[in-house]
Amino acid sequence: MIHNETYDVIVVGSGAAGTMAALRAAERGLSVLVVEKTHKFGGTSATSGGVIWVPNHQLEPNDDTSEQAFAYLDSLIKWPVQRDRLAAYVEQAPKMIHFLKSLGVPVMPAAWPDYFSESPGARSDRSIVCDTFDGRELGDKFVLMREQYTRFKLMNRYSMDLPEFFSISTRGDGWIKALAKILWRYWGDISTRLIGGRDRRFTTGGALMGHLFKQLFDRGVEVRLETRLDELLVTGGAVTGVKAMHFGRGYEIHARHGVILCAGGFEWNQELRERFFPVPGLTRHSSTPEDGNRGEALLAGLKIGADTEHTEGGWWIPTMHMPMPKASNFEEIHQAAFDVGRPHSVCVNRNGERFVDEACSYDEFGAAMVADQLKTGANTPCWLVFDATFRANYTAGGFMPTALMPDWLIPKDRWDHYIFKAHSLEALAQKIHLPLQALARTVANMNSFAKSGVDPEFGRGGNPYDCMFGDPAVTPNPCLGAIETAPYYAVPINLGDLGTKGGLKADARARVLDGNGQPIPGLYAAGNNAGSPFGNVYPGAGGTIGPALTFAYVAVNDIIEQTAGGQVSPAKKSTLEKAAKLTTVERG
């Protein structure tokens, strides 16, 4: 089969990394095609919180510096990483974010503490968010962008931004007013209701990706859906294109200057999880789009001799699962990132013992689950145990506070399968098969800590990050409340993830390296398709999307540099085109 389709750049994947790569390439005058294997664009990024971690961004005047960022990162990273790649991130991330701002993307700093807020160099202004986006600006592509999950939509219908989410989920000050505003905004939008039930207001990750895709589509870039990477085309040692699959039909697309792999990680590939993770967990506990990131691009790179790094870790997050609304034979995953650290609760392993500061960052929480599982064999899943006070005020995964979801409204098939309830701690321990004495001792300790305001075991509530997600109405520690009001409840907590931290090994210029540490000509990787520049550390909110955007930006800059500002010499262009034709004929 001979197919003469050729672009300057081919981008695999349509999440934050892929969209940035395509946008930067189009902005510099290169022809670019994005191939996306699923039926909607936006990738995992569109379902995320949409936060971007950028040290020394200077979007607003502040005293952050590269040196302060390195002091922070160096205090956390305890194993080998590519130092020049880490330095490239610190240097290039601010340039990337200012590139977005120059295009009119409304990025702004948020008051969000770094995840290790007591470490040297930590700050509370490095996480960047994007203002909401009106989905109708995408025109007929409005319905094709991946939707947010239930966790960011009230009653699986109404979009919430992060302040609204935190207000309603904790019944904070003004939560009723926030709820009324959301309902009025949705039902007053008659024109969109005539299209369908989707809220036109894109928030969090949807907001970021909406703004990026608006910029991309305005430049005429094609995002080709239902198009899976099957293999990389190689001629003379250089990657010259891809073989793609579209509903079972294979065909080739050629790249003059490079292929940029931005297709996410491998969290939905159980075989790869078993191969790389010390505690594999289950694919179904991942909170990324179902069956989306299966590692096809990673495997394609391995097939041509690419190296990998940091594949032993995931971007961990505690999750729980429950049946989908109106489709009880199918389950959906709910993140419990902030629920596990609310007052009037405790997390225990199956020995009834604590193993972590429950209010720590979600990645730390998952890492503690892994460590405890390796140590005791009694974790994954663990249990979130809480009382009626917690139940009245806070979310527990997919279970909203009683003001929005009273017990009588929870379907009967959820009880004693997805959520457990008993009128005494003893009865609850019996239901969930925990040692009563150990659980009673743990709860008694927590009640004592709640009175003193100090957790001598794990320091819960002892730093700004913990307290940010506590309840300020609870004193003396917003993260500690007595577990003493019947009935008592429990939900199982799984080792979930936001994707994988490891992938193809890429250098400071985002070039994929082979087993000898040499760049593979024409091949780049960004996002979770590549290893994280931080190794196994999650420095702050946006620690996944920040590097994804940055190294996609870096990859295109390298292509531009290698092609003299995007203009290839006639001799080089002729060589590349001959290689592409040769590859087509050979594979025909």
C-alpha positions in Angstrom: 0.0 0.0 0.0 1.4 3.4 -1.0 0.2 6.4 0.9 1.8 9.8 0.3 0.4 11.7 3.4 3.3 13.7 4.9 3.5 16.4 7.6 6.3 18.3 9.1 5.5 16.9 12.5 3.2 14.1 13.7 2.0 14.2 17.3 0.6 11.1 19.0 -1.9 11.9 21.7 -4.2 14.8 22.3 -3.7 15.6 26.0 -1.9 18.6 27.4 1.5 17.5 26.0 0.1 16.6 22.5 -1.9 19.8 22.2 1.0 22.0 23.3 3.3 20.3 20.8 0.9 20.8 18.0 0.1 24.4 19.0 3.8 25.3 19.2 4.5 23.7 15.9 1.6 25.4 14.1 2.5 28.7 15.7 6.0 28.4 14.1 4.6 27.6 10.7 5.1 23.8 10.6 2.4 21.5 9.2 1.3 19.2 12.0 -1.2 16.3 12.5 -2.4 15.0 15.9 -3.5 11.4 16.0 -5.7 10.3 18.9 -6.7 6.7 19.4 -10.0 7.4 21.3 -13.2 8.9 20.0 -12.8 12.1 21.9 -9.9 14.6 22.2 -8.4 16.0 25.4 -6.8 12.9 26.9 -6.4 12.5 30.6 -5.7 16.2 30.9 -9.3 17.1 30.1 -10.5 15.0 33.1 -7.9 16.3 35.5 -7.8 19.3 37.9 -6.0 21.2 35.1 -3.3 22.6 37.4 0.2 23.4 36.1 3.3 23.5 38.5 5.8 26.1 37.3 8.5 27.5 39.6 9.7 31.0 39.1 6.9 31.7 36.6 6.7 35.5 37.3 3.1 35.8 36.1 2.8 38.1 39.1 5.8 39.8 40.7 7.3 37.6 43.4 10.6 36.6 44.9 10.7 33.0 43.6 13.9 32.1 41.8 15.4 29.1 40.0 17.8 28.7 42.9 14.9 28.4 45.3 13.2 25.9 43.1 16.3 23.8 43.0 16.6 24.0 46.8 13.1 22.6 47.1 13.5 19.9 44.5 17.0 18.9 45.7 15.6 18.4 49.2 13.0 15.9 47.9 14.7 13.9 45.1 16.7 11.1 46.8 17.5 8.9 43.8 19.2 9.4 40.4 17.5 11.7 37.9 18.9 13.4 34.8 20.2 16.7 36.2 20.3 18.5 32.9 16.7 17.5 32.2 15.6 18.8 35.6 17.5 22.0 34.9 15.8 22.3 31.5 12.4 22.0 33.2 13.1 24.8 35.7 14.5 27.0 32.9 11.9 26.3 30.2 8.7 26.0 32.2 8.4 29.8 32.8 9.0 30.4 29.0 6.3 27.8 28.2 3.7 29.5 30.5 4.5 32.9 29.1 4.1 31.5 25.6 0.6 30.4 26.5 -0.2 33.8 28.1 1.0 35.5 24.9 -1.6 33.6 22.9 -4.4 34.8 25.3 -4.7 31.6 27.4 -5.9 32.9 30.8 -3.4 31.4 33.1 -3.0 32.6 36.7 -1.3 31.6 39.9 -3.3 29.9 42.7 -2.6 29.9 46.4 -1.8 26.2 46.6 1.0 25.1 48.9 3.7 22.9 47.4 3.1 19.3 48.5 6.1 19.3 50.9 5.4 22.7 52.3 7.9 22.5 55.1 10.8 21.6 52.9 13.5 24.2 52.0 12.4 26.4 49.1 8.7 25.5 49.3 6.2 28.1 48.3 2.4 28.5 47.9 2.2 30.2 44.4 3.8 27.8 41.9 0.6 26.1 40.9 -1.1 27.7 38.0 -4.8 27.4 37.0 -6.7 28.4 33.9 -9.9 30.4 33.9 -13.2 28.7 32.8 -13.9 28.1 29.1 -17.1 28.5 27.2 -17.3 25.2 25.3 -19.5 26.7 22.6 -16.3 28.4 21.3 -15.3 25.0 19.9 -18.3 25.1 17.5 -19.3 21.7 16.3 -16.3 20.1 18.1 -17.9 21.1 21.5 -19.3 17.6 21.8 -16.0 15.8 20.9 -13.9 17.0 23.8 -13.6 14.5 26.6 -15.9 15.3 29.6 -15.0 15.7 33.2 -15.7 12.8 35.5 -18.5 12.8 38.1 -16.1 14.0 40.8 -15.8 17.4 39.1 -19.5 17.5 38.2 -22.2 18.0 40.8 -24.8 15.2 40.5 -23.0 14.1 37.3 -24.4 17.1 35.5 -23.2 20.6 36.7 -19.7 21.8 36.2 -17.8 23.1 39.3 -14.6 25.0 39.5 -12.2 24.1 42.3 -13.4 26.8 44.8 -17.0 25.6 44.2 -16.0 22.0 44.6 -14.3 22.6 47.9 -17.1 24.8 49.2 -19.8 22.3 48.4 -17.9 19.1 49.3 -17.1 20.5 52.8 -20.3 22.6 53.2 -18.1 25.6 53.8 -19.3 29.2 54.1 -21.5 30.2 51.2 -22.0 26.6 49.9 -25.7 27.0 49.5 -25.2 30.2 47.5 -22.6 28.5 45.3 -25.0 25.6 44.7 -27.8 27.9 43.7 -25.5 29.8 41.3 -24.5 26.6 39.6 -28.1 25.4 39.2 -29.2 28.8 37.8 -26.3 29.0 35.4 -27.0 25.6 34.0 -30.8 25.7 33.6 -30.7 29.3 32.4 -28.5 28.3 29.5 -31.4 27.3 27.2 -29.5 27.3 23.9 -27.0 24.7 25.2 -29.8 22.6 26.8 -31.3 22.3 23.3 -28.0 20.6 22.2 -27.7 18.2 25.1 -27.2 17.8 28.8 -23.5 18.7 28.8 -22.6 21.9 30.7 -21.1 24.4 28.3 -18.9 25.7 31.1 -15.6 23.9 31.0 -13.8 24.0 34.4 -10.5 22.6 35.8 -8.8 20.4 33.2 -11.6 21.0 30.8 -10.9 24.7 31.0 -7.2 24.3 30.2 -7.8 22.0 27.3 -10.7 24.0 26.0 -8.5 27.1 25.7 -5.7 25.1 24.1 -7.9 23.4 21.6 -9.5 26.7 20.7 -6.1 28.0 19.8 -5.2 24.8 17.9 -8.4 24.7 15.8 -8.1 28.4 15.0 -4.8 27.5 13.3 -6.4 24.8 11.2 -4.7 21.8 12.9 -6.4 18.5 12.4 -7.0 16.1 15.4 -7.7 12.7 13.8 -9.8 10.6 16.2 -10.0 6.8 16.4 -6.5 6.7 15.0 -4.1 4.5 17.0 -0.3 4.3 16.8 0.6 0.8 15.6 4.3 1.2 15.0 7.0 3.8 14.3 8.5 3.9 10.8 12.3 3.9 10.8 14.6 4.5 7.8 18.4 4.7 8.2 18.1 4.7 11.9 15.8 7.8 12.0 12.0 7.8 12.8 10.3 9.0 9.6 6.6 8.5 10.5 4.0 6.2 12.0 1.9 3.3 11.0 -1.6 4.2 12.2 -4.8 2.1 12.6 -8.2 3.4 12.0 -11.1 1.0 12.7 -8.8 -1.9 11.7 -7.4 -0.2 8.6 -3.6 0.3 8.7 -1.9 3.1 6.8 1.3 5.1 7.0 1.8 8.8 7.7 5.2 10.4 7.2 7.0 13.1 9.1 9.6 15.4 7.6 11.0 16.6 10.9 9.9 14.4 13.8 7.3 12.3 15.6 6.4 13.5 19.2 5.0 10.8 21.4 2.5 12.3 23.9 0.2 9.3 24.3 0.2 9.0 28.1 1.5 6.2 30.2 0.7 2.5 30.7 -1.6 2.4 33.7 -4.4 0.5 31.8 -2.0 -2.3 30.8 -2.1 -4.9 33.5 0.9 -6.8 32.0 3.1 -3.7 32.1 2.0 -2.9 35.6 3.0 -6.4 36.7 6.3 -6.0 34.8 7.3 -2.6 36.3 5.4 -1.9 39.6 6.5 -3.4 42.9 2.8 -3.4 44.0 1.0 -3.6 40.6 -2.5 -2.7 41.7 -5.3 -3.1 39.2 -6.0 -1.2 36.0 -9.6 -0.7 37.0 -8.5 1.3 40.1 -6.9 4.0 37.9 -8.7 7.3 37.7 -7.6 8.1 34.1 -10.0 7.5 31.2 -10.9 3.8 31.0 -8.7 1.7 28.8 -7.1 4.8 27.4 -3.4 4.7 28.3 -2.3 1.2 27.5 1.3 2.0 26.7 1.2 1.5 22.9 3.6 4.4 22.3 5.9 3.1 25.0 5.9 -0.4 23.4 6.5 1.1 19.9 9.5 2.9 21.3 10.9 -0.2 23.0 10.5 -2.1 19.7 13.0 0.2 18.0 15.5 0.2 20.9 14.4 3.1 23.1 15.4 3.1 26.8 13.0 3.7 29.8 13.3 5.4 33.2 11.3 5.7 36.4 8.8 3.0 35.3 8.5 1.7 38.9 6.2 4.5 40.0 2.7 5.9 39.4 1.2 9.3 40.1 -0.7 7.7 43.0 -4.1 8.8 44.3 -6.5 7.0 46.7 -9.6 5.9 44.8 -12.8 4.1 45.5 -15.3 2.5 43.1 -19.1 2.3 42.9 -21.8 1.6 40.3 -22.4 4.2 37.7 -25.7 6.1 38.0 -28.4 4.4 35.9 -26.0 1.6 34.9 -25.4 -0.5 37.9 -23.6 -3.3 36.0 -20.8 -0.8 35.3 -18.6 0.8 37.9 -16.8 4.1 37.9 -13.8 5.3 39.9 -14.0 8.2 42.4 -10.9 10.0 43.7 -10.7 10.3 47.4 -7.7 12.6 47.4 -8.9 15.1 50.0 -11.6 12.9 51.7 -9.1 10.7 53.5 -7.6 13.7 55.4 -10.9 15.3 56.7 -11.5 15.4 60.4 -13.6 12.7 62.2 -12.0 10.0 60.2 -8.9 7.7 60.1 -7.3 5.4 57.5 -6.2 2.0 58.6 -4.7 -1.1 57.0 -6.4 -4.5 57.3 -4.6 -4.9 60.7 -6.6 -1.9 62.0 -3.4 0.2 62.2 -2.6 3.7 60.7 0.2 3.9 58.2 0.3 7.5 57.0 -0.6 11.2 57.7 -3.9 10.9 56.0 -4.0 14.6 55.0 -0.7 14.4 53.1 -0.6 14.8 49.3 -2.4 12.1 47.4 0.8 10.8 45.8 2.4 10.5 49.3 -0.7 8.6 50.4 -0.4 6.1 47.6 3.3 5.7 48.2 2.6 4.9 51.8 0.0 2.3 50.7 2.7 0.7 48.6 5.3 0.8 51.4 2.8 -0.6 53.9 1.7 -3.4 51.5 5.3 -4.4 51.0 5.9 -4.3 54.8 2.7 -5.9 56.1 0.8 -7.4 53.2 -2.3 -5.8 54.7 -2.9 -2.8 52.5 -4.3 -2.2 49.0 -7.1 -1.8 49.8 -7.1 0.0 53.1 -10.1 1.4 54.9 -11.4 5.0 55.6 -13.3 4.8 58.8 -15.5 7.7 59.9 -18.4 8.7 62.0 -21.8 10.4 61.6 -20.2 13.9 61.9 -17.9 13.2 59.0 -20.8 11.7 57.0 -22.9 14.9 57.6 -20.2 17.3 56.4 -17.8 15.7 53.9 -17.6 13.6 50.8 -16.4 10.0 50.9 -15.4 9.2 47.3 -18.7 9.1 45.4 -20.8 9.6 48.5 -21.8 13.2 49.0 -22.6 14.7 52.5 -26.0 13.8 54.0 -27.4 17.2 53.1 -27.1 16.2 49.4 -27.1 12.4 49.7 -28.9 11.1 52.9 -28.5 7.5 53.8 -32.0 6.6 52.6 -31.1 7.9 49.1 -28.1 5.5 48.8 -29.3 2.5 46.8 -29.6 -0.7 48.9 -27.1 -2.6 46.8 -24.4 -0.1 47.8 -24.6 -1.0 51.5 -22.2 -3.5 52.9 -20.5 -3.7 49.5 -19.3 -0.2 48.7 -20.1 1.6 51.9 -20.5 -0.1 55.3 -22.5 1.2 58.3 -23.0 0.0 61.9 -24.3 1.5 65.1 -21.1 0.7 67.0 -17.4 0.5 66.3 -17.4 -3.1 67.3 -20.1 -4.0 64.8 -18.3 -2.1 62.0 -15.1 -3.9 62.7 -16.9 -7.2 62.5 -18.5 -6.2 59.1 -15.2 -5.2 57.5 -13.2 -7.9 59.2 -10.8 -5.7 61.1 -9.3 -6.7 64.5 -11.5 -5.0 67.0 -8.9 -4.3 69.6 -6.5 -2.7 67.1 -9.2 -0.6 65.5 -10.6 0.5 68.9 -7.0 1.5 70.0 -6.5 3.4 66.8 -9.7 5.3 67.1 -9.1 6.0 70.8 -5.7 7.5 69.9 -7.3 9.7 67.2 -9.8 11.0 69.6 -7.0 11.9 72.0 -5.1 13.6 69.2 -8.3 15.6 68.3 -8.4 17.0 71.8 -4.8 18.0 71.9 -4.6 19.1 68.3 -1.3 17.2 67.9 -0.8 13.9 66.0 2.4 12.5 67.5 2.3 9.4 65.2 2.3 11.1 61.7 1.9 14.8 62.3 -1.5 15.1 60.6 -2.5 18.8 60.3 0.9 20.0 61.2 1.8 21.8 58.0 0.1 24.3 55.6 -0.7 21.7 52.9 -2.6 19.5 55.4 -4.5 22.4 56.8 -5.5 23.7 53.4 -7.9 20.8 53.0 -9.0 20.5 56.6 -12.1 22.1 58.1 -11.3 25.5 59.7 -14.4 25.2 61.9 -12.7 22.3 63.7 -10.3 23.2 66.4 -7.6 23.1 67.6 -6.5 21.1 64.5 -8.6 21.4 61.3 -7.6 17.9 60.2 -8.4 16.1 63.5 -11.9 15.5 64.8 -13.1 12.9 67.3 -14.6 9.7 65.8 -17.3 9.2 68.4 -20.8 9.9 67.0 -22.8 6.8 65.9 -23.5 5.5 63.4 -20.0 4.6 62.1 -19.0 4.1 58.5 -16.2 2.7 56.3 -15.4 2.6 52.6 -12.5 0.7 51.0 -9.7 2.8 49.5 -7.8 1.5 46.5 -4.3 2.2 45.2 -5.4 4.4 42.3 -3.4 6.6 40.1 -3.4 9.6 37.8 -1.1 7.8 35.4 2.4 6.5 35.4 5.6 8.4 36.3 7.9 6.4 34.1 8.1 5.9 30.3 10.6 6.4 27.5 13.8 7.9 28.6 14.1 11.4 27.0 16.9 14.0 27.4 16.8 17.7 28.2 15.7 18.4 24.7 12.9 15.8 24.9 14.7 13.5 22.5 14.1 9.8 23.1 17.3 8.0 24.0 18.3 4.5 23.1 19.9 1.9 25.3 23.3 3.5 24.8 22.1 7.0 25.8 22.1 8.3 22.3 19.1 10.2 20.8 17.0 8.3 18.3 16.8 10.8 15.4 13.3 12.1 14.7 11.7 10.8 17.9 10.6 12.9 20.9 8.4 12.2 23.9 6.6 14.3 26.5 4.0 13.9 29.3 3.6 10.5 30.9 4.9 8.9 27.7 8.3 9.9 29.0 9.9 9.6 32.4 9.2 12.3 34.9 12.0 14.9 35.3 11.4 14.6 39.1 11.9 10.8 39.3 9.5 9.5 41.9 8.7 12.9 43.4 5.4 14.8 43.0 6.5 18.3 44.0 3.1 20.2 43.9 -0.3 20.5 42.3 0.3 20.4 38.5 3.5 18.3 38.8 2.2 16.1 35.9 0.8 18.7 33.5 3.7 21.2 34.1 6.4 18.9 32.6 3.9 17.6 29.9 3.4 21.1 28.6 7.1 22.1 29.0 8.8 19.2 27.3 6.3 19.3 24.4 7.2 22.9 24.0 10.9 22.0 24.3 10.5 19.2 21.7 9.1 21.5 19.1 11.8 24.2 19.8 14.4 21.5 19.2 12.8 20.6 15.9 12.7 24.2 14.9 16.4 24.6 15.8 17.3 21.6 13.8 15.5 22.8 10.8 16.8 26.3 10.8 13.7 28.0 12.1 11.3 25.6 10.4 12.8 25.8 6.9 14.6 22.7 5.9 17.4 22.9 3.3 16.4 21.5 -0.1 19.0 18.8 0.2 17.7 17.6 3.6 14.1 17.9 2.5 14.9 15.7 -0.5 16.6 13.1 1.7 13.7 13.0 4.1 11.1 12.7 1.3 13.1 9.9 -0.3 13.4 8.1 3.0 9.6 8.4 3.5 8.9 7.0 0.0 11.3 4.2 0.5 9.7 3.3 3.8 6.3 3.3 2.1 7.4 1.0 -0.7 9.2 -1.3 1.6 6.2 -1.7 3.9 3.6 -1.7 1.1 
